[in-house]
Amino acid sequence: MTGHHLAVGAVLRRGKDILLISDPPDWALPGGSVEPGEPLLTKVTQETGFTSVLPERLLWVARYPAAGVEYEMLGFEVTGVGPHDGSGSWVPLPEAVDRLGRMWFAPIRDPAVAYLTGRARVATLWTWTDLNEAPVTHPHVAPA
């Protein structure tokens, strides 16, 4: 493996709703790749339309290999600050879990769904050695 790449995803709540971003054919949490030197939550701010976002807590770390690169995705619960420009869709929690559960990409899908359904604790480490295999989690996460 050569290289290391960082990405971030965020859970934003409004009451019992979760903010999702359309990523055809899927729905995703706001976020994306973090460029070297870029503030960690810049992509979240850009995709949500808030002036800024404040990290509340680390929800998960997902580590996985792809195309010879080691990736690490950090999942945060965040609070939006300032005016919201209407980006994304506020979706009731059960519907958000359903939409995210149909996502093709396991390193986003699995930690997000497990956290939102209460099967994973905050700061859970998810590690894939092969994306075609089940991940190892610390602490253990019960299957769906």
Backbone as a ProteinNet text record, in pm:
[ID]
protein_1_A
[PRIMARY]
MTGHHLAVGAVLRRGKDILLISDPPDWALPGGSVEPGEPLLTKVTQETGFTSVLPERLLWVARYPAAGVEYEMLGFEVTGVGPHDGSGSWVPLPEAVDRLGRMWFAPIRDPAVAYLTGRARVATLWTWTDLNEAPVTHPHVAPA
[TERTIARY]
83.6	0	88	45.3	114.2	12.6	50.6	-35	-136.8	-189.9	-291.1	-385.1	-514.4	-611.1	-713.6	-751	-845	-976.4	-1087.4	-1220.1	-1300.8	-1410.4	-1494.5	-1641.2	-1723.1	-1868	-1930.5	-2051.3	-2110.9	-2258.9	-2299	-2439.5	-2485.7	-2583.1	-2646.9	-2792	-2837.6	-2975	-3054.1	-3180.8	-3279	-3399.8	-3409.3	-3512.4	-3483.8	-3581.6	-3565	-3527.7	-3488	-3449.4	-3297.6	-3248.5	-3106	-3089.3	-2985.2	-2958.9	-2881.8	-2939.5	-2873.6	-2850.4	-2747.6	-2710.3	-2735	-2796.4	-2818.4	-2685	-2653.3	-2530.4	-2570.8	-2642.8	-2705	-2611.9	-2658.9	-2797.1	-2826.8	-2734	-2749.3	-2779.1	-2802.2	-2805.6	-2688.9	-2626.2	-2506.6	-2511.6	-2422.8	-2400.7	-2316.3	-2332.9	-2246.9	-2100.9	-2011.1	-1868.8	-1795	-1676.8	-1597.2	-1450.1	-1370.1	-1224.8	-1170.6	-1066.7	-999.3	-861.8	-838.6	-710.9	-605	-477	-372.1	-379.8	-377.9	-383.3	-523.4	-622.6	-760.3	-821.7	-897.5	-966.5	-1056	-1058.9	-1123.4	-1269	-1347	-1490.7	-1533.2	-1438.8	-1472.6	-1575.9	-1559.1	-1653.4	-1792.5	-1799.8	-1929.6	-1998.7	-1925.8	-1981.5	-2028.1	-1947.1	-1982	-2108.3	-2120.1	-2234.5	-2362.3	-2351.2	-2471	-2526.6	-2443.2	-2488.7	-2491.9	-2440.6	-2428.9	-2304.5	-2302.4	-2186.3	-2065.4	-2086.8	-1982.5	-2050.7	-1972.2	-2022.2	-1928	-1985.9	-1906.9	-1909.9	-1793.9	-1792.8	-1839.1	-1932.2	-1982	-1911.2	-1896	-1826.1	-1787.3	-1680.8	-1635.4	-1723.2	-1784.4	-1873.8	-1803.4	-1719.2	-1648.8	-1523.7	-1435.8	-1321.6	-1331.8	-1334	-1340.9	-1211.3	-1139.7	-1013.9	-1032.2	-987.3	-1005.3	-905.5	-867.6	-778.8	-861.3	-813.3	-875.8	-772.4	-755.7	-665.5	-525.5	-473.2	-337.6	-319.9	-430.5	-425.4	-497.6	-442.8	-509.9	-597.5	-724.4	-819.3	-858.8	-888.9	-941.4	-1054.8	-1174.8	-1289.5	-1330	-1340.4	-1383	-1528.7	-1611.4	-1752	-1776.3	-1833.7	-1860.4	-2008.8	-2055.4	-2183.7	-2149.7	-2217.5	-2186.6	-2314.1	-2294.5	-2403.5	-2378.1	-2480.4	-2469	-2480.4	-2400.6	-2398.8	-2430.1	-2512.4	-2544.5	-2659.1	-2686.6	-2797.7	-2771.4	-2878	-2870.8	-2934.3	-2865	-2916.2	-3012.8	-3052.3	-3147.7	-3083.5	-2951.3	-2883.1	-2920.2	-2929	-2960.5	-3107.8	-3142.7	-3280.8	-3285.2	-3371.9	-3394.1	-3489.3	-3444.9	-3517	-3542.3	-3665.4	-3690.2	-3590.2	-3548.8	-3446.7	-3470.9	-3592.1	-3609.7	-3585.7	-3628.6	-3607	-3459.1	-3389.8	-3246.6	-3170.9	-3206.6	-3142.9	-3169.1	-3291.9	-3325.4	-3244.6	-3239.7	-3165.4	-3016.4	-2958.7	-2816.3	-2788.4	-2882.6	-2866.8	-2861.7	-2911.4	-2907.8	-2784.1	-2702.9	-2581.3	-2485.3	-2416.4	-2326.5	-2196.3	-2152.6	-2018.3	-2017.7	-1968	-1972.2	-1904.5	-1787.6	-1724.2	-1802.2	-1901.6	-1993.4	-2120.9	-2176.3	-2304.2	-2302.2	-2209	-2211	-2195.3	-2094	-2083	-2201.9	-2249	-2360	-2486.8	-2521.7	-2643.8	-2631.2	-2515.8	-2497.6	-2508.9	-2451.4	-2461.6	-2606	-2669.4	-2804.6	-2908.9	-2881.7	-2974.9	-2937.5	-2831.6	-2793	-2713.6	-2666.2	-2587.2	-2439.1	-2393.3	-2251.2	-2238.3	-2135.9	-2106.3	-2028.1	-2019.1	-1936.9	-1791.6	-1715.6	-1572.4	-1540.7	-1628.7	-1603.4	-1504.7	-1408	-1311.9	-1360.2	-1374.2	-1413.7	-1294.1	-1251.6	-1135.9	-1169.4	-1149.4	-1163.2	-1024	-988.1	-864.7	-895.8	-1024.7	-1075.1	-1220.9	-1259.2	-1396.3	-1501.2	-1456.5	-1550.2	-1573.5	-1504.3	-1515.7	-1586.1	-1628.6	-1689.3	-1580.4	-1611.8	-1512	-1493.7	-1382.8	-1358.4	-1388.7	-1461.1	-1495.2	-1446.4	-1406.6	-1364.5	-1431.1	-1518.1	-1570.3	-1661.4	-1695.8	-1776.5	-1910.8	-1954.5	-2085.2	-2169	-2288.1	-2377.8	-2427.9	-2443.6	-2494.8	-2637.5	-2676.1	-2811.8	-2914.9
-118.5	0	124.7	222.4	350.6	460.3	559.2	673.5	653.2	765.2	766	880.9	857.2	960.1	972.4	1095.5	1123.2	1174.6	1129.2	1176.7	1195.7	1269.8	1297.8	1287.3	1240.4	1237.6	1290.6	1348.8	1412.7	1380.4	1359.7	1344.1	1478.3	1538.5	1661.4	1628	1669.1	1640.7	1770.1	1758.9	1864.4	1791.5	1792.9	1712.4	1565.2	1496.6	1354.4	1331.9	1439.1	1429.7	1434.5	1373.2	1368.6	1435.8	1517.1	1582.9	1488.1	1459	1373.8	1454.1	1415	1477.9	1376.8	1421.5	1334.7	1308.9	1182.2	1139.3	1026.6	1061.1	959.8	844.2	722	682.8	672.2	712.5	696.1	828.5	817.1	930.2	910.5	1019	1008.7	1113.1	1095.1	1197.3	1307.6	1431.4	1536.5	1511.5	1548.7	1531.6	1504.3	1447.4	1415.3	1409.8	1406.6	1399.2	1526.8	1509.7	1623.1	1635.8	1750.3	1775	1812.3	1783	1821.5	1971.2	2003.4	2141.6	2201	2128.5	2178.2	2153.2	2249.3	2222.9	2100.3	2020.1	1889.4	1891.9	1989.5	1988.1	2081.8	2127.4	2217.9	2157.7	2032.4	1969.7	1959.7	1937.2	1929.9	2065.9	2171.7	2307.2	2335.7	2300.6	2325.4	2249.7	2123.8	2043.3	2074.3	2123.5	2148.6	2288	2380.8	2517.1	2598.6	2544.3	2623.3	2711.7	2821.3	2908.5	2832.5	2750.7	2663.8	2549.5	2453.1	2341.6	2321.1	2282.3	2255.5	2106.7	2042.1	1899.7	1880.6	1789.1	1756.6	1634.5	1531.1	1410.3	1324.6	1249	1152.8	1029.3	988	873	745	755.4	636.9	676.7	578.6	585.3	460.4	478.6	365.8	363	251.2	234.7	125.6	155.8	58.9	86.1	-19.2	-2.4	5.2	83.4	88.6	140	67.4	106.5	142.3	65.1	85.5	199.7	254.3	366.5	325.9	366.1	345.7	466.9	441.6	549	544.2	660.9	672.1	774.6	731.5	821.1	843.9	970.5	1007.9	1050.8	992.7	1030.3	1110.6	1228.8	1317.6	1347.7	1373.9	1440	1587.2	1671.4	1813.9	1896	2021.5	2118.1	2226	2256.6	2362.7	2498.4	2593.5	2728.1	2827.3	2925.6	3030.1	2990.6	3076.2	3047.6	2921.5	2847.5	2726.6	2760.5	2730.3	2768.9	2668.3	2567.3	2469	2350	2340.5	2227.1	2096.3	1991.6	1859.6	1845.6	1731.3	1701.6	1653.4	1715.1	1667.8	1550	1434.8	1309.1	1249.3	1199.2	1133.2	1018.7	999.5	899.8	763.3	702.8	570	571.8	677.5	688.1	710.3	789.7	811.7	679.5	598.7	467.7	380.3	382.6	303.2	349.5	479.7	532.3	501.7	526.4	497.6	347.5	265	120.3	63.7	139.4	94.9	144.5	224.1	277.5	163.3	173	65.7	62	175.2	184.4	153.2	34.8	-14.9	74.9	137.2	219.3	344.8	382.8	488.6	424.8	333.1	269.6	201.4	112.3	29.6	110.2	198.9	276.3	370.3	435.2	529.8	459.6	349.7	276.8	218.2	162.4	104	211.2	328.3	436	485.7	512.8	569.3	472.6	343.2	244.3	203	262.3	232.3	104.1	43.7	-80	-53.3	70.7	103.7	220	212.8	321.7	430.8	545.7	652.6	606.9	662.6	636.3	489.9	423.4	285.2	284.6	195.1	176.8	62.6	91.4	-6.7	-28.5	-154.1	-182.3	-289.6	-255.4	-350.4	-378.1	-505.7	-539.3	-563.8	-591.7	-614.1	-569.5	-481.9	-430	-534.9	-651	-760.5	-847.8	-817.4	-892.3	-807.5	-873.1	-800.3	-725.8	-610.5	-536.8	-593.9	-559	-584.7	-454.6	-460.8	-339.2	-346.6	-230.6	-217.9	-94.9	-104.1	-226.8	-299.9	-423	-507.5	-443.1	-455.3	-407.7	-528.5	-538.4	-649.9	-639	-753.4	-750.1	-695.2	-643.3	-589.6	-699.9
0	0	0	-76.2	-74.1	-51.9	24.9	47.7	156.9	203.1	307.3	274.4	286.6	252.9	363.9	396.7	503.5	445.4	503.4	465.2	592.5	580.3	695.5	654.2	746.7	729.3	857	844.7	961.4	975.4	1099.8	1135.3	1191.6	1125.3	1173.2	1203.9	1321.3	1362.8	1375.1	1343.7	1370.3	1427.9	1560.8	1625	1599	1538.5	1505.9	1359.8	1291.8	1151.2	1136.8	1027.9	994.3	858.4	843	715.2	624.3	507.3	407.8	279.9	207.8	82	-30.2	-137.8	-252.9	-321.8	-340.4	-407.5	-502	-611.9	-697.7	-730.2	-720.2	-691.1	-541.4	-456.4	-312	-242.6	-113.1	-20.8	73.3	114.3	198.2	308.8	404.1	505	441.2	485.1	431.8	468.6	378.5	402.8	274.3	287.1	170.3	203.4	99.1	113.3	175.6	255.8	318.5	252.4	191.4	125.1	229.5	204.1	298.9	331.1	458.6	503.3	511.6	462.9	466.1	604.7	658.1	784.5	773	876.8	875.7	830.8	871.9	844.6	731.6	647.9	537.7	443	403.3	310.2	370.9	501.8	568.6	559.8	587.6	578.1	435.5	337	197.4	157.1	197.8	155.6	232.4	354.7	434.1	414	371.3	353.9	481.4	591.3	713.6	703.1	778.1	781.6	834	937.4	991.4	1065.5	1105.4	1185.9	1303.4	1416	1535.9	1565.8	1579.3	1613.1	1757.5	1776.9	1910.8	1967.9	1881.8	1927.5	1807.9	1827.6	1727.5	1738.7	1627.6	1627.4	1583.9	1482.4	1433.9	1357.4	1343.3	1254.4	1167.6	1036.7	943.4	863.6	872.3	798.2	694.1	572.1	463.7	351.7	278.1	163.2	34.4	-60.4	-193.1	-292.3	-400	-509.2	-459.1	-365	-317.3	-219	-171	-76.3	51.2	164.8	293.1	320.8	344.5	373.4	520	572	707.5	701	737.9	740.2	884.5	922.4	1056.2	1049.5	1134.8	1142.1	1268.5	1253.5	1366	1375.4	1496.5	1512.5	1524.4	1446.1	1442.9	1458	1493.4	1501.7	1397.6	1317.2	1218.6	1285.3	1238.1	1294.4	1183.1	1214.5	1118.8	1028.5	931.8	840.4	759.6	732.7	650.7	516.3	408.3	276	215.3	292.6	241.6	172.3	174.4	110.8	179	100.5	154.4	185.6	244.3	282.2	425.5	506.3	642.9	634.3	683.3	667.5	805.1	832.1	961	982.4	1106.6	1139.6	1075.7	1086.3	1024	872.7	807.1	663.2	631.6	714.5	695.4	707.7	808.2	825.7	703.3	652.5	533.8	412.4	389.3	273.1	284.1	400.8	419.1	410.5	457	452.8	312	214.6	74.1	0.6	69.5	8.4	-24.9	-136.9	-179.9	-101.6	-42.5	13.6	163	199	336.8	439.9	412.5	516.2	556.3	480.1	522.4	576.2	498.7	532.3	668	690.7	811.7	941.3	950.8	1075.4	1098	991.8	1006.6	1052.6	988.1	1024.3	1165	1198	1331.9	1440	1415.2	1514	1525.6	1413.8	1416	1472.4	1467.7	1523.4	1665.3	1719.4	1856.6	1874.3	1764	1774.4	1796.5	1770.2	1786.8	1884.4	1965.8	2058.9	1987.1	2052.1	1994.9	1994.6	1902.1	1886.6	1856.8	1781.7	1740	1622.2	1628.6	1520.1	1431.1	1302.9	1201.3	1110.1	1092.2	1008.6	906	781.3	670.7	616.7	601	530.6	383.4	355.3	220.4	221.4	129.7	129.5	94.6	48.1	21	143.6	252.4	377.2	483	589.3	702.3	778.3	836	911.9	1052.2	1112.1	1253.7	1324	1437.4	1510.8	1654	1704.5	1844.4	1902.7	2001.1	2058.4	1959.5	1994.4	1907.2	1876.8	1751.4	1708.9	1670	1728	1698.2	1554.2	1486.6	1349.7	1346.1	1230.4	1213	1214.4
[MASK]
++++++++++++++++++++++++++++++++++++++++++++++++++++++++++++++++++++++++++++++++++++++++++++++++++++++++++++++++++++++++++++++++++++++++++++++++

